[in-house]
């Protein structure tokens, strides 16, 4: 049995696990496991193929479909789905019962992810550092903003919320749930899911489809032409996301910031352990690839 599909399934499983955690982005995990740029390019090719199909350009669509890294995408999608359906309840319980400890783990993972992302910059310099710092500071304050709940949004607002929230799937440092919170649409969308409001969910899903199609192409283009600037900005997003990962008070459910309290040593140790595992695995993989 080939090892690549199994590894890609496990990568998808990790991404799906992150997607069910408020404040943690699947894009962060994609950076962590070393598939971020491949994933963005594959999604971009899929969106271009869809656009060609809608314009009845079947030859061009077929060419785009052949360019998709199906060996990555298929097992990745399966892994994401399996994780969401099997771990949502488990992770929700852990977040509820051990919020600070879980937040400590995620803080360590994201800190290590920022280190991994920084190493992706081909020519790190002062400009890259400045971009990362500016984005980190701006994003830190943006995450403290929350819009008031929207009680009766129009169809256009629902569509727009889906188009914006889906960007978190391929954007490290922020989750779709927090984007919806900032837009004031979180409760409305959750109620639509619980109430099986299919017209609302259909419009929201259409927004997601259009949003990821457009954003993935822009991001793929930017990575190809301004790689180091884009990656430096992603480092800033990851660092800025510490606002929603800081364990005190209440773990990842709050953007409030407080001093360490209670059994503060456990979250700290778990965070250091999570970061050490990520750094160790990254260095092992690099040495193996260099051999």
MONORVEN-V307557 format. One record per pair of residues at least 4 apart in sequence whose C-alpha atoms are under 7 Angstrom apart, sorted by sequence separation. I is the first residue (numbers start at 1). J is the second residue. D is the distance in Angstrom with one decimal. If there is no record, write none. Layout:
BEGIN
[[I & J & D] [I & J & D]]
END
This chain:
BEGIN
[[3 & 7 & 6.2] [4 & 8 & 6.1] [5 & 9 & 6.0] [6 & 10 & 6.3] [7 & 11 & 6.1] [8 & 12 & 6.1] [9 & 13 & 6.1] [10 & 14 & 6.3] [11 & 15 & 6.3] [12 & 16 & 6.0] [13 & 17 & 6.1] [14 & 18 & 6.3] [15 & 19 & 6.2] [16 & 20 & 6.7] [26 & 30 & 6.3] [27 & 31 & 6.4] [28 & 32 & 6.2] [29 & 33 & 6.1] [30 & 34 & 6.2] [31 & 35 & 6.2] [35 & 39 & 5.9] [36 & 40 & 6.3] [37 & 41 & 6.2] [38 & 42 & 6.1] [39 & 43 & 6.2] [40 & 44 & 6.1] [41 & 45 & 6.2] [42 & 46 & 6.2] [43 & 47 & 6.2] [44 & 48 & 6.3] [45 & 49 & 6.2] [46 & 50 & 6.2] [47 & 51 & 6.2] [48 & 52 & 6.2] [49 & 53 & 6.2] [50 & 54 & 6.3] [51 & 55 & 6.4] [52 & 56 & 6.1] [53 & 57 & 5.6] [57 & 61 & 6.2] [58 & 62 & 6.1] [59 & 63 & 6.4] [60 & 64 & 6.3] [61 & 65 & 6.1] [62 & 66 & 6.3] [63 & 67 & 6.5] [64 & 68 & 6.7] [69 & 73 & 6.2] [70 & 74 & 5.7] [72 & 76 & 6.0] [73 & 77 & 6.0] [74 & 78 & 6.3] [75 & 79 & 6.0] [76 & 80 & 6.2] [77 & 81 & 6.2] [78 & 82 & 6.1] [79 & 83 & 6.1] [80 & 84 & 6.2] [81 & 85 & 6.3] [82 & 86 & 6.0] [83 & 87 & 5.4] [84 & 88 & 5.4] [87 & 91 & 5.9] [88 & 92 & 6.0] [89 & 93 & 6.1] [90 & 94 & 6.3] [91 & 95 & 6.0] [92 & 96 & 6.1] [93 & 97 & 6.0] [94 & 98 & 5.4] [95 & 99 & 4.6] [98 & 102 & 6.1] [99 & 103 & 6.0] [100 & 104 & 6.1] [101 & 105 & 6.5] [102 & 106 & 6.4] [103 & 107 & 6.0] [104 & 108 & 6.3] [105 & 109 & 6.3] [106 & 110 & 6.1] [107 & 111 & 6.0] [108 & 112 & 6.2] [109 & 113 & 6.1] [110 & 114 & 6.2] [111 & 115 & 6.6] [112 & 116 & 6.2] [113 & 117 & 6.0] [114 & 118 & 6.1] [115 & 119 & 6.4] [116 & 120 & 6.7] [124 & 128 & 5.9] [125 & 129 & 6.5] [126 & 130 & 6.1] [127 & 131 & 6.2] [128 & 132 & 6.2] [129 & 133 & 6.2] [130 & 134 & 6.1] [131 & 135 & 6.1] [132 & 136 & 6.0] [133 & 137 & 6.2] [134 & 138 & 6.2] [135 & 139 & 5.8] [136 & 140 & 5.9] [137 & 141 & 6.6] [138 & 142 & 6.2] [139 & 143 & 6.1] [140 & 144 & 7.0] [153 & 157 & 5.8] [154 & 158 & 6.4] [155 & 159 & 6.1] [156 & 160 & 6.1] [157 & 161 & 6.0] [158 & 162 & 6.4] [159 & 163 & 6.3] [160 & 164 & 6.2] [161 & 165 & 5.9] [162 & 166 & 6.1] [167 & 171 & 6.0] [168 & 172 & 6.9] [174 & 178 & 7.0] [175 & 179 & 6.6] [176 & 180 & 6.2] [177 & 181 & 6.2] [178 & 182 & 6.2] [179 & 183 & 6.3] [180 & 184 & 6.1] [181 & 185 & 6.0] [185 & 189 & 6.1] [186 & 190 & 6.2] [187 & 191 & 6.0] [188 & 192 & 6.2] [189 & 193 & 6.3] [190 & 194 & 6.2] [191 & 195 & 5.8] [192 & 196 & 5.8] [193 & 197 & 6.5] [197 & 201 & 6.2] [198 & 202 & 5.7] [199 & 203 & 6.4] [200 & 204 & 6.1] [201 & 205 & 5.9] [202 & 206 & 6.1] [203 & 207 & 6.3] [204 & 208 & 6.3] [205 & 209 & 6.2] [206 & 210 & 6.3] [207 & 211 & 5.8] [208 & 212 & 6.1] [209 & 213 & 6.1] [210 & 214 & 6.2] [211 & 215 & 5.9] [212 & 216 & 5.6] [213 & 217 & 6.6] [214 & 218 & 6.5] [215 & 219 & 6.0] [216 & 220 & 5.9] [217 & 221 & 6.1] [218 & 222 & 6.1] [219 & 223 & 6.1] [220 & 224 & 6.3] [221 & 225 & 6.4] [222 & 226 & 5.3] [223 & 227 & 4.3] [226 & 230 & 6.2] [227 & 231 & 6.1] [228 & 232 & 5.9] [229 & 233 & 6.3] [230 & 234 & 6.3] [231 & 235 & 6.3] [232 & 236 & 6.5] [233 & 237 & 6.3] [234 & 238 & 6.2] [235 & 239 & 6.3] [236 & 240 & 5.9] [237 & 241 & 6.1] [241 & 245 & 6.6] [242 & 246 & 5.6] [247 & 251 & 4.2] [250 & 254 & 6.3] [260 & 264 & 5.7] [264 & 268 & 6.5] [265 & 269 & 6.1] [266 & 270 & 6.1] [267 & 271 & 6.0] [268 & 272 & 6.2] [269 & 273 & 6.1] [270 & 274 & 6.1] [271 & 275 & 6.2] [272 & 276 & 6.0] [273 & 277 & 6.2] [274 & 278 & 6.4] [275 & 279 & 6.2] [276 & 280 & 5.9] [277 & 281 & 6.1] [278 & 282 & 6.1] [279 & 283 & 6.2] [280 & 284 & 6.2] [281 & 285 & 6.2] [282 & 286 & 6.2] [283 & 287 & 6.2] [284 & 288 & 6.1] [285 & 289 & 6.1] [286 & 290 & 6.1] [287 & 291 & 6.2] [19 & 24 & 6.6] [30 & 35 & 5.4] [31 & 36 & 4.9] [52 & 57 & 4.9] [53 & 58 & 5.8] [153 & 158 & 6.5] [180 & 185 & 5.0] [181 & 186 & 5.0] [192 & 197 & 4.9] [222 & 227 & 6.6] [246 & 251 & 6.4] [247 & 252 & 6.7] [18 & 24 & 5.6] [19 & 25 & 5.9] [30 & 36 & 4.8] [52 & 58 & 6.6] [168 & 174 & 5.9] [180 & 186 & 4.7] [245 & 251 & 6.5] [246 & 252 & 6.9] [18 & 25 & 6.0] [19 & 26 & 5.4] [95 & 102 & 6.2] [168 & 175 & 5.2] [223 & 230 & 6.2] [245 & 252 & 5.0] [249 & 256 & 6.9] [18 & 26 & 5.5] [52 & 60 & 6.3] [53 & 61 & 5.8] [168 & 176 & 5.2] [192 & 200 & 6.7] [222 & 230 & 6.8] [244 & 252 & 5.4] [249 & 257 & 6.6] [52 & 61 & 5.1] [177 & 186 & 6.6] [192 & 201 & 6.7] [248 & 257 & 6.3] [249 & 258 & 5.8] [16 & 26 & 6.7] [166 & 176 & 6.2] [244 & 254 & 6.3] [248 & 258 & 5.3] [15 & 26 & 4.6] [50 & 61 & 7.0] [165 & 176 & 4.6] [244 & 255 & 5.1] [248 & 259 & 6.4] [49 & 61 & 4.4] [243 & 255 & 6.0] [248 & 260 & 5.9] [15 & 29 & 5.5] [165 & 179 & 5.6] [14 & 29 & 6.8] [15 & 30 & 6.8] [49 & 64 & 5.2] [165 & 180 & 6.3] [48 & 64 & 6.8] [49 & 65 & 6.0] [46 & 64 & 6.9] [45 & 64 & 5.7] [46 & 65 & 6.5] [161 & 180 & 6.8] [45 & 65 & 7.0] [11 & 33 & 6.6] [45 & 67 & 6.8] [46 & 68 & 6.7] [45 & 68 & 6.0] [42 & 68 & 5.1] [42 & 69 & 5.9] [147 & 181 & 6.7] [150 & 184 & 5.4] [146 & 181 & 5.9] [147 & 182 & 4.8] [149 & 184 & 4.2] [150 & 185 & 5.9] [146 & 182 & 4.1] [147 & 183 & 5.2] [148 & 184 & 5.1] [149 & 185 & 6.2] [145 & 182 & 6.1] [146 & 183 & 7.0] [147 & 184 & 4.6] [146 & 184 & 6.9] [162 & 204 & 4.8] [166 & 208 & 5.3] [162 & 205 & 6.4] [159 & 203 & 5.5] [163 & 207 & 4.4] [167 & 211 & 6.9] [158 & 203 & 6.7] [159 & 204 & 5.0] [162 & 207 & 4.6] [163 & 208 & 4.5] [166 & 211 & 6.6] [167 & 212 & 6.0] [158 & 204 & 5.6] [162 & 208 & 4.5] [166 & 212 & 6.1] [159 & 206 & 6.8] [160 & 207 & 6.0] [163 & 210 & 6.3] [164 & 211 & 6.4] [159 & 207 & 4.4] [163 & 211 & 3.9] [167 & 215 & 6.8] [163 & 212 & 6.9] [172 & 234 & 6.3] [16 & 79 & 7.0] [8 & 72 & 6.0] [12 & 76 & 4.2] [16 & 80 & 4.0] [20 & 84 & 6.5] [173 & 237 & 4.9] [11 & 76 & 6.4] [12 & 77 & 6.2] [15 & 80 & 6.0] [16 & 81 & 6.6] [172 & 237 & 6.6] [173 & 238 & 4.2] [5 & 71 & 6.6] [9 & 75 & 4.6] [13 & 79 & 4.2] [17 & 83 & 5.4] [172 & 238 & 6.2] [8 & 75 & 5.6] [9 & 76 & 4.9] [12 & 79 & 4.3] [13 & 80 & 4.8] [16 & 83 & 5.0] [17 & 84 & 6.2] [174 & 241 & 6.4] [8 & 76 & 5.3] [12 & 80 & 4.6] [16 & 84 & 5.4] [20 & 88 & 5.8] [173 & 241 & 5.3] [9 & 78 & 6.6] [10 & 79 & 6.2] [13 & 82 & 6.7] [5 & 75 & 5.9] [9 & 79 & 4.6] [13 & 83 & 5.0] [17 & 87 & 6.6] [32 & 113 & 5.2] [31 & 113 & 6.6] [32 & 116 & 6.5] [28 & 113 & 6.7] [31 & 117 & 6.5] [135 & 233 & 6.0] [139 & 237 & 6.3] [132 & 232 & 5.0] [136 & 236 & 4.0] [140 & 240 & 4.4] [143 & 243 & 6.9] [128 & 229 & 6.4] [131 & 232 & 6.1] [132 & 233 & 5.1] [135 & 236 & 4.8] [136 & 237 & 5.5] [139 & 240 & 5.2] [140 & 241 & 6.3] [131 & 233 & 6.0] [135 & 237 & 6.3] [132 & 235 & 5.7] [133 & 236 & 5.9] [136 & 239 & 5.6] [137 & 240 & 6.2] [140 & 243 & 5.9] [128 & 232 & 5.5] [132 & 236 & 4.1] [136 & 240 & 4.2] [122 & 228 & 6.4] [121 & 228 & 5.1] [121 & 231 & 6.3] [144 & 255 & 5.8] [117 & 231 & 6.7] [118 & 232 & 6.7] [118 & 235 & 6.3] [117 & 235 & 6.1] [114 & 235 & 5.2] [114 & 238 & 5.8] [114 & 239 & 6.7] [110 & 238 & 6.5] [40 & 170 & 6.9] [107 & 242 & 6.7] [107 & 245 & 5.7] [106 & 245 & 6.7] [107 & 246 & 6.8] [27 & 168 & 7.0] [27 & 169 & 5.5] [103 & 245 & 5.6] [25 & 168 & 6.3] [26 & 169 & 5.5] [27 & 170 & 4.5] [103 & 246 & 6.5] [104 & 247 & 5.9] [25 & 169 & 6.5] [26 & 170 & 6.9] [27 & 171 & 5.1] [28 & 172 & 4.3] [103 & 247 & 4.9] [27 & 172 & 4.4] [28 & 173 & 6.0] [25 & 172 & 5.8] [100 & 247 & 4.6] [25 & 173 & 5.8] [100 & 248 & 6.5] [103 & 251 & 5.0] [24 & 173 & 6.8] [25 & 174 & 5.3] [103 & 252 & 5.8] [24 & 174 & 6.1] [25 & 175 & 4.6] [100 & 250 & 6.2] [23 & 174 & 5.9] [24 & 175 & 5.4] [99 & 250 & 5.9] [100 & 251 & 4.7] [23 & 175 & 5.1] [99 & 251 & 4.6] [22 & 175 & 6.4] [22 & 177 & 6.1] [23 & 178 & 6.4] [22 & 178 & 7.0] [105 & 267 & 6.8] [104 & 267 & 4.3] [108 & 271 & 4.0] [112 & 275 & 5.1] [104 & 268 & 6.0] [107 & 271 & 6.0] [108 & 272 & 5.8] [111 & 275 & 6.8] [101 & 266 & 6.3] [105 & 270 & 5.3] [106 & 271 & 7.0] [109 & 274 & 5.7] [47 & 213 & 4.7] [101 & 267 & 4.4] [104 & 270 & 5.9] [105 & 271 & 4.5] [108 & 274 & 5.2] [109 & 275 & 5.3] [112 & 278 & 6.3] [100 & 267 & 6.0] [104 & 271 & 4.6] [108 & 275 & 4.6] [112 & 279 & 6.5] [44 & 213 & 6.6] [101 & 270 & 7.0] [105 & 274 & 5.8] [44 & 216 & 5.0] [43 & 216 & 6.2] [44 & 217 & 4.8] [40 & 216 & 6.0] [44 & 220 & 6.6] [41 & 220 & 5.6] [40 & 220 & 6.0] [23 & 244 & 5.8] [23 & 245 & 6.6] [23 & 252 & 6.1] [22 & 252 & 6.4] [22 & 253 & 6.8]]
END
